[in-house]
Amino acid sequence: MATKTVPNFYQLSGERLEVTYSITSIDGKPRFTFKKGRQTLNFSGDQITSVETGIGTLVSVVIDNVPDKNRITFSVLLPAIRLPGSKKQAFRTIGITTVTKTTIGGPPLGAQQTYKIVALRGSAQQVPF
C-alpha cells in the first residue's frame, strides 16, 4: 500500500497572478509569495494567517494597508489534499482579494468589505525542508 502524505508546498496562478505558499521552511516558519505584474511581496511567520474552515484552509496576507482608507488582504482557499507518495497533485481553487474600509472614526456605514474572486490553478506537493 502506498504511503499517503499531506502537501506542505503549493504553487498557484491565474489572471496575471502567482502565489507560492509553504507551510514550513528551513527556519520552520511558513512562507507566502504574492506576485502580480511587477509587484512581488514576500511574507513569513506571523505575517501569514491560516484558518481551518469547513471548506478548506484559508491562508491570508495583508498586501496593502492605507490608514484611514482601507486594508487589502489576499487569501487563497486550499482544499484538503492527500498525496500518494511524493507526487504532485494538480487542483483548482480561488483567490480572494478583500478590501476592508477603515476610518479613524471607527467603522463606516454600509458594507465593511468588498471582494474580488480570481480562479487559480496549481499544484500541491510534499517537499523536504
Backbone as a printed PyTorch tensor [residue, N CA C, xyz], in Angstrom:
tensor([[[  0.8370,  -1.1810,   0.0000],
         [  0.0000,   0.0000,   0.0000],
         [  0.8860,   1.2500,   0.0000]],

        [[  0.5560,   2.2200,  -0.8460],
         [  1.3490,   3.4490,  -0.9690],
         [  1.1440,   4.3450,   0.2510]],

        [[  2.2270,   5.0030,   0.6370],
         [  2.1030,   5.9380,   1.7680],
         [  1.3870,   7.1920,   1.3000]],

        [[  0.5680,   7.7190,   2.1580],
         [ -0.1520,   8.9510,   1.8300],
         [  0.4390,  10.0820,   2.6540]],

        [[  0.6610,  11.2080,   1.9890],
         [  1.2210,  12.3600,   2.6830],
         [  0.3550,  13.5890,   2.4360]],

        [[  0.5260,  14.5620,   3.2840],
         [ -0.1830,  15.8340,   3.1700],
         [  0.7940,  16.8370,   2.5690]],

        [[  0.3620,  17.6590,   1.5940],
         [  1.2850,  18.6180,   0.9850],
         [  1.7210,  19.7160,   1.9590]],

        [[  2.9430,  20.2250,   1.7190],
         [  3.4280,  21.3620,   2.5040],
         [  3.8790,  22.5140,   1.6080]],

        [[  3.7080,  22.3490,   0.2780],
         [  4.1310,  23.3770,  -0.6700],
         [  3.1050,  23.4890,  -1.7950]],

        [[  2.6650,  24.7280,  -2.0650],
         [  1.6320,  24.9840,  -3.0680],
         [  2.1220,  26.0400,  -4.0500]],

        [[  1.8570,  25.8370,  -5.3470],
         [  2.1420,  26.8190,  -6.3860],
         [  0.8450,  27.0390,  -7.1430]],

        [[  0.4140,  28.3000,  -7.2510],
         [ -0.8590,  28.6280,  -7.8870],
         [ -0.6970,  29.8110,  -8.8300]],

        [[ -1.5320,  29.8520,  -9.8740],
         [ -1.5110,  31.0060, -10.7730],
         [ -2.8660,  31.1770, -11.4420]],

        [[ -3.1090,  32.4100, -11.8960],
         [ -4.3260,  32.7630, -12.6110],
         [ -4.4250,  34.2680, -12.7600]],

        [[ -4.8970,  34.7450, -13.9200],
         [ -5.0950,  36.1750, -14.1890],
         [ -3.9020,  37.0460, -13.7880]],

        [[ -2.7450,  36.7750, -14.3790],
         [ -1.5100,  37.5510, -14.1230],
         [ -1.1100,  37.5600, -12.6520]],

        [[ -1.4490,  36.5050, -11.9520],
         [ -1.1940,  36.4070, -10.5190],
         [ -0.5040,  35.0750, -10.2300]],

        [[  0.5350,  35.1100,  -9.4110],
         [  1.2170,  33.8800,  -8.9970],
         [  1.3590,  33.8770,  -7.4790]],

        [[  1.1110,  32.7220,  -6.8950],
         [  1.2060,  32.5650,  -5.4470],
         [  1.9890,  31.2950,  -5.1490]],

        [[  2.9280,  31.3860,  -4.2230],
         [  3.5440,  30.1820,  -3.6690],
         [  3.3640,  30.2400,  -2.1630]],

        [[  3.0990,  29.0830,  -1.5880],
         [  2.8860,  29.0010,  -0.1410],
         [  3.5240,  27.7240,   0.3650]],

        [[  4.3860,  27.8640,   1.3600],
         [  4.9500,  26.6830,   2.0160],
         [  4.5650,  26.7460,   3.4930]],

        [[  4.0660,  25.6320,   3.9880],
         [  3.6080,  25.5480,   5.3750],
         [  4.7740,  25.6940,   6.3410]],

        [[  5.9510,  25.2690,   5.8850],
         [  7.1550,  25.4020,   6.6980],
         [  8.3200,  25.7530,   5.7800]],

        [[  9.4790,  26.0210,   6.3480],
         [ 10.6750,  26.3430,   5.5720],
         [ 11.8950,  25.8980,   6.3650]],

        [[ 13.0560,  26.2510,   5.8980],
         [ 14.2920,  25.8310,   6.5600],
         [ 14.3630,  26.3220,   8.0040]],

        [[ 13.7500,  27.4920,   8.2970],
         [ 13.7530,  28.0060,   9.6710],
         [ 12.4710,  27.6580,  10.4320]],

        [[ 11.6300,  26.8060,   9.8290],
         [ 10.4180,  26.3530,  10.4990],
         [  9.2170,  27.2700,  10.3490]],

        [[  9.3980,  28.4240,   9.6780],
         [  8.3020,  29.3850,   9.5150],
         [  7.6180,  29.1990,   8.1670]],

        [[  6.3050,  29.4730,   8.1040],
         [  5.6370,  29.4350,   6.8060],
         [  6.1100,  30.5910,   5.9260]],

        [[  6.0010,  30.4080,   4.6210],
         [  6.3760,  31.4380,   3.6430],
         [  5.2490,  31.5800,   2.6260]],

        [[  5.0150,  32.8200,   2.1740],
         [  3.9700,  33.1060,   1.1980],
         [  4.5160,  34.1730,   0.2640]],

        [[  4.4650,  33.9220,  -1.0440],
         [  4.8990,  34.9130,  -2.0330],
         [  3.7190,  35.2360,  -2.9360]],

        [[  3.4640,  36.5240,  -3.1030],
         [  2.3690,  37.0490,  -3.9210],
         [  2.9890,  37.8600,  -5.0470]],

        [[  2.7640,  37.4390,  -6.3070],
         [  3.2910,  38.1650,  -7.4600],
         [  2.1290,  38.5910,  -8.3430]],

        [[  2.0660,  39.8830,  -8.6170],
         [  1.0600,  40.4020,  -9.5370],
         [  1.7260,  41.4780, -10.3680]],

        [[  1.8160,  41.2420, -11.6810],
         [  2.5300,  42.1770, -12.5450],
         [  3.9840,  42.2790, -12.1150]],

        [[  4.4660,  43.4990, -11.9020],
         [  5.8590,  43.7090, -11.4560],
         [  6.0040,  43.6520,  -9.9450]],

        [[  4.8830,  43.5800,  -9.2430],
         [  4.9050,  43.5850,  -7.7720],
         [  5.1290,  42.1770,  -7.2260]],

        [[  6.1150,  42.0280,  -6.3560],
         [  6.3530,  40.7750,  -5.6510],
         [  6.4100,  41.0840,  -4.1640]],

        [[  5.5450,  40.4210,  -3.3900],
         [  5.5130,  40.6040,  -1.9400],
         [  5.8280,  39.2710,  -1.2780]],

        [[  6.7400,  39.2950,  -0.3150],
         [  7.1230,  38.0870,   0.4140],
         [  6.7030,  38.2160,   1.8730]],

        [[  6.1310,  37.1430,   2.4000],
         [  5.6490,  37.1240,   3.7770],
         [  6.2020,  35.8930,   4.4730]],

        [[  6.3560,  35.9910,   5.8000],
         [  6.7850,  34.8240,   6.5670],
         [  6.2350,  34.9020,   7.9870]],

        [[  6.2280,  33.7530,   8.6430],
         [  5.8360,  33.6860,  10.0470],
         [  4.4460,  34.2210,  10.3200]],

        [[  4.3450,  35.1260,  11.3090],
         [  3.0430,  35.6180,  11.7520],
         [  2.4410,  36.6730,  10.8230]],

        [[  3.1140,  36.9780,   9.6930],
         [  2.5110,  37.8350,   8.6620],
         [  1.4720,  37.0440,   7.8580]],

        [[  1.4550,  35.7280,   8.0630],
         [  0.5590,  34.8240,   7.3370],
         [ -0.4650,  34.2680,   8.3220]],

        [[ -1.7460,  34.3610,   7.9560],
         [ -2.8070,  33.7980,   8.7780],
         [ -3.3620,  32.5730,   8.0670]],

        [[ -3.4770,  31.4820,   8.7990],
         [ -4.0270,  30.2460,   8.2400],
         [ -5.1550,  29.7770,   9.1600]],

        [[ -6.3590,  29.6070,   8.5760],
         [ -7.5340,  29.2200,   9.3520],
         [ -8.1900,  28.0020,   8.7120]],

        [[ -8.3510,  26.9480,   9.5020],
         [ -9.0700,  25.7640,   9.0270],
         [-10.5580,  26.0730,   9.0360]],

        [[-11.2370,  25.8150,   7.9060],
         [-12.6780,  26.0260,   7.8320],
         [-13.3290,  24.7370,   7.3500]],

        [[-14.6310,  24.7080,   7.3150],
         [-15.3390,  23.5360,   6.8250],
         [-15.1510,  23.2910,   5.3430]],

        [[-14.6690,  24.2890,   4.5930],
         [-14.4950,  24.1220,   3.1480],
         [-13.0290,  24.1380,   2.7220]],

        [[-12.1130,  24.0880,   3.6510],
         [-10.6880,  24.0850,   3.3350],
         [ -9.9330,  24.9980,   4.2840]],

        [[ -8.6700,  25.2190,   3.9690],
         [ -7.8230,  26.1010,   4.7740],
         [ -7.7080,  27.4420,   4.0690]],

        [[ -8.0550,  28.5210,   4.7720],
         [ -7.9730,  29.8640,   4.2220],
         [ -6.6590,  30.4900,   4.6840]],

        [[ -5.7760,  30.7640,   3.7300],
         [ -4.4670,  31.3490,   4.0290],
         [ -4.4770,  32.7920,   3.5350]],

        [[ -4.1740,  33.7500,   4.4360],
         [ -4.3100,  35.1770,   4.1060],
         [ -3.0680,  35.9770,   4.4610]],

        [[ -2.8310,  37.0360,   3.6500],
         [ -1.7750,  38.0110,   3.9220],
         [ -2.3170,  39.4040,   3.6190]],

        [[ -1.8040,  40.4200,   4.3150],
         [ -2.2000,  41.8040,   4.0530],
         [ -1.2530,  42.3370,   2.9820]],

        [[ -1.8080,  42.6600,   1.7950],
         [ -0.9610,  43.1240,   0.6870],
         [ -0.8780,  44.6420,   0.5890]],

        [[ -1.7690,  45.3600,   1.2860],
         [ -1.6950,  46.8210,   1.3240],
         [ -2.4920,  47.3250,   2.5210]],

        [[ -2.0160,  48.3900,   3.1360],
         [ -2.7020,  48.9620,   4.2900],
         [ -2.5420,  50.4780,   4.2310]],

        [[ -3.6470,  51.1730,   3.9520],
         [ -3.6240,  52.6320,   3.8860],
         [ -4.4400,  53.1490,   5.0670]],

        [[ -3.7700,  53.7180,   6.0930],
         [ -4.5100,  54.2040,   7.2550],
         [ -5.6230,  55.1700,   6.8690]],

        [[ -6.7410,  55.0680,   7.5390],
         [ -7.9100,  55.9150,   7.3420],
         [ -8.5170,  55.7780,   5.9430]],

        [[ -8.2450,  54.6470,   5.2730],
         [ -8.8470,  54.3830,   3.9670],
         [ -9.2660,  52.9230,   3.8660]],

        [[ -8.2640,  52.0210,   3.7240],
         [ -8.5990,  50.6040,   3.6160],
         [ -7.3950,  49.7030,   3.8830]],

        [[ -7.7140,  48.4390,   4.1170],
         [ -6.7150,  47.3760,   4.2450],
         [ -7.0710,  46.3380,   3.1900]],

        [[ -6.0770,  45.9210,   2.4040],
         [ -6.3250,  44.9410,   1.3450],
         [ -5.6390,  43.6300,   1.7240]],

        [[ -6.4420,  42.5840,   1.7510],
         [ -5.9620,  41.2520,   2.1060],
         [ -6.1220,  40.3360,   0.9040]],

        [[ -5.1330,  39.4700,   0.6770],
         [ -5.2860,  38.4250,  -0.3320],
         [ -5.3180,  37.0900,   0.3830]],

        [[ -6.3080,  36.2760,   0.0150],
         [ -6.4680,  34.9520,   0.6290],
         [ -6.5710,  33.8970,  -0.4560]],

        [[ -6.1170,  32.7080,  -0.1420],
         [ -6.2850,  31.5660,  -1.0310],
         [ -6.9520,  30.4550,  -0.2260]],

        [[ -7.8920,  29.7790,  -0.8500],
         [ -8.5980,  28.6830,  -0.2010],
         [ -7.9830,  27.3730,  -0.6680]],

        [[ -7.3650,  26.6360,   0.2650],
         [ -6.6940,  25.3860,  -0.0720],
         [ -7.5460,  24.2040,   0.3620]],

        [[ -7.9090,  23.3280,  -0.5860],
         [ -8.6930,  22.1530,  -0.2270],
         [ -7.8280,  21.1290,   0.5020]],

        [[ -8.4760,  20.2220,   1.2210],
         [ -7.7430,  19.1130,   1.8320],
         [ -7.2440,  18.2220,   0.6940]],

        [[ -5.9640,  17.8480,   0.7380],
         [ -5.3560,  17.0190,  -0.3110],
         [ -4.5300,  15.9300,   0.3520]],

        [[ -4.6850,  14.6990,  -0.1260],
         [ -3.8350,  13.5820,   0.2910],
         [ -3.0010,  13.1850,  -0.9170]],

        [[ -1.6890,  13.1540,  -0.7500],
         [ -0.7870,  12.8260,  -1.8470],
         [ -0.3780,  11.3560,  -1.8120]],

        [[ -0.3890,  10.6870,  -2.9580],
         [  0.1700,   9.3360,  -3.0000],
         [  1.6930,   9.4360,  -3.1250]],

        [[  2.4110,   9.0180,  -2.1290],
         [  3.8750,   9.0880,  -2.1680],
         [  4.3680,  10.5240,  -2.2330]],

        [[  5.3280,  10.7840,  -3.1380],
         [  5.9130,  12.1300,  -3.2320],
         [  5.4580,  12.8580,  -4.4910]],

        [[  4.3360,  12.4500,  -5.0500],
         [  3.8730,  13.0560,  -6.2940],
         [  3.1800,  14.3940,  -6.0790]],

        [[  3.1530,  15.1880,  -7.1670],
         [  2.4130,  16.4480,  -7.1700],
         [  0.9460,  16.1510,  -7.4280]],

        [[  0.0810,  17.0050,  -6.9000],
         [ -1.3500,  16.8900,  -7.1570],
         [ -1.8340,  18.2210,  -7.7310]],

        [[ -2.3740,  18.1800,  -8.9540],
         [ -2.9380,  19.3880,  -9.5530],
         [ -4.3160,  19.6360,  -8.9460]],

        [[ -4.6830,  20.9120,  -8.8150],
         [ -6.0120,  21.2500,  -8.3070],
         [ -6.3790,  22.6620,  -8.7170]],

        [[ -7.6650,  22.9850,  -8.5820],
         [ -8.1800,  24.3300,  -8.8520],
         [ -8.7730,  24.8820,  -7.5680]],

        [[ -8.6670,  26.1880,  -7.4180],
         [ -9.2270,  26.8380,  -6.2360],
         [ -9.5070,  28.2950,  -6.5570]],

        [[ -9.7220,  29.0960,  -5.5190],
         [ -9.9640,  30.5230,  -5.7090],
         [ -9.0250,  31.3470,  -4.8370]],

        [[ -8.7310,  32.5400,  -5.3300],
         [ -8.0510,  33.5580,  -4.5530],
         [ -9.0670,  34.6600,  -4.2970]],

        [[ -8.9930,  35.2810,  -3.1490],
         [ -9.9550,  36.3100,  -2.7760],
         [ -9.1970,  37.5660,  -2.3400]],

        [[ -9.4260,  38.6680,  -3.0530],
         [ -8.8880,  39.9570,  -2.6330],
         [ -9.9980,  40.6590,  -1.8610]],

        [[ -9.7280,  40.9830,  -0.6100],
         [-10.7130,  41.6310,   0.2590],
         [-10.2510,  43.0420,   0.5760]],

        [[-11.1220,  44.0150,   0.3080],
         [-10.8470,  45.4030,   0.6680],
         [-11.7370,  45.7350,   1.8560]],

        [[-11.1000,  46.0190,   2.9940],
         [-11.8260,  46.3770,   4.2150],
         [-11.6830,  47.8740,   4.4470]],

        [[-12.8150,  48.5660,   4.5290],
         [-12.7910,  50.0140,   4.7770],
         [-12.3060,  50.2810,   6.1960]],

        [[-11.4890,  51.3070,   6.3490],
         [-11.0270,  51.7240,   7.6770],
         [-11.1350,  53.2480,   7.7770]],

        [[-11.5240,  53.7180,   8.9320],
         [-11.5270,  55.1600,   9.1800],
         [-11.0640,  55.4010,  10.6050]],

        [[-10.5330,  56.5770,  10.8460],
         [-10.0650,  56.9330,  12.1830],
         [-11.2320,  57.0450,  13.1650]],

        [[-12.4230,  57.3180,  12.6360],
         [-13.6050,  57.4840,  13.4840],
         [-14.3620,  56.1930,  13.7350]],

        [[-13.7770,  55.0430,  13.3790],
         [-14.4620,  53.7680,  13.5640],
         [-15.0490,  53.2770,  12.2560]],

        [[-15.7070,  52.1270,  12.3010],
         [-16.2440,  51.5400,  11.0670],
         [-17.2630,  52.4640,  10.3870]],

        [[-17.1290,  52.6400,   9.0540],
         [-18.0960,  53.4650,   8.3310],
         [-19.4200,  52.7110,   8.1550]],

        [[-20.4480,  53.4330,   7.7500],
         [-21.7360,  52.7960,   7.4930],
         [-21.6550,  51.9420,   6.2330]],

        [[-22.5450,  50.9490,   6.1320],
         [-22.6010,  50.1040,   4.9420],
         [-21.7060,  48.8850,   5.0490]],

        [[-21.5330,  48.2270,   3.9290],
         [-20.7070,  47.0090,   3.8770],
         [-19.2610,  47.3580,   4.2300]],

        [[-18.6800,  46.5850,   5.1110],
         [-17.3150,  46.8490,   5.5650],
         [-16.2660,  46.2550,   4.6250]],

        [[-16.6440,  45.2020,   3.8960],
         [-15.7090,  44.5510,   2.9810],
         [-16.3050,  44.4270,   1.5840]],

        [[-15.4170,  44.4650,   0.5860],
         [-15.7790,  44.0880,  -0.7760],
         [-14.7840,  43.0260,  -1.2120]],

        [[-15.2090,  42.1540,  -2.1540],
         [-14.3960,  41.0030,  -2.5400],
         [-14.2300,  40.9320,  -4.0480]],

        [[-13.0630,  40.4740,  -4.4720],
         [-12.8280,  40.1460,  -5.8700],
         [-12.2700,  38.7250,  -5.8810]],

        [[-12.9300,  37.8710,  -6.6420],
         [-12.5340,  36.4510,  -6.7050],
         [-11.7510,  36.2070,  -7.9890]],

        [[-10.7020,  35.4030,  -7.8990],
         [ -9.9250,  35.0020,  -9.0660],
         [ -9.7910,  33.4810,  -9.0520]],

        [[ -9.9950,  32.8630, -10.2160],
         [ -9.8080,  31.4190, -10.3450],
         [ -8.3100,  31.1200, -10.4020]],

        [[ -7.8810,  30.1270,  -9.6390],
         [ -6.4700,  29.7460,  -9.5950],
         [ -6.3200,  28.2610,  -9.9320]],

        [[ -5.2270,  27.9380, -10.5990],
         [ -4.8680,  26.5460, -10.8740],
         [ -3.4580,  26.3480, -10.3650]],

        [[ -3.1890,  25.1540,  -9.8970],
         [ -1.8410,  24.9290,  -9.4220],
         [ -1.6120,  23.5160,  -8.9820]],

        [[ -0.5800,  23.3620,  -8.1560],
         [ -0.2130,  22.0450,  -7.6780],
         [  0.1870,  22.0970,  -6.2160]],

        [[  0.0260,  20.9400,  -5.5880],
         [  0.4280,  20.7610,  -4.1980],
         [  1.3950,  19.5960,  -4.1550]],

        [[  2.3840,  19.6760,  -3.2840],
         [  3.3440,  18.5870,  -3.1530],
         [  3.9850,  18.6080,  -1.7740]],

        [[  4.6660,  17.5430,  -1.4480],
         [  5.4210,  17.4420,  -0.2130],
         [  6.8810,  17.6440,  -0.5930]],

        [[  7.5280,  18.6660,  -0.0090],
         [  8.9500,  18.8990,  -0.2730],
         [  9.7100,  18.8860,   1.0460]],

        [[ 10.9430,  18.3830,   1.0330],
         [ 11.7410,  18.3760,   2.2720],
         [ 12.3070,  19.7560,   2.5560]],

        [[ 12.3120,  20.1430,   3.8250],
         [ 12.9150,  21.4240,   4.2260],
         [ 14.0070,  21.1830,   5.2260]]])
